[in-house]
Amino acid sequence: MGGSDMTTTSRDSEASIQSTVLNAIAVIKNIAPATVSLDSRLLSGDGAVPGLDFDSLDGFELAVAVEEEFGLELEEDMDLSRLVTVEDVARFIFTTLEGRP
């Protein structure tokens, strides 16, 4: 297993997916990965948990990263409004991959 194939299969652990999502968001927002947590909100924070202030371009970049890293094709009309936190994004990817044949 010498290469660094980033394509993820449904056998990948949720922790691995979480780590990949955390790093992708850090790159998109140009911030240190340590400043992003699973509890981080994609939009504005709620006082107790900081927000990442995602805008539409950030959302597009994250969608492209998800498609490239995990081989998922996201439909344009998908309702992703329920994805509030970084953990929500990781869980969405994990459950989608688990549902694949």
Secondary structure, 3 states (H helix, E strand, C coil): CCCCCCCCCCCCCHHHHHHHHHHHHHHHHCCCHHHCCCCCECCCCCCCCCECCCCHHHHHHHHHHHHHHHCCCCCCCCCCCCCCEHHHHHHHHHHHHHCCC
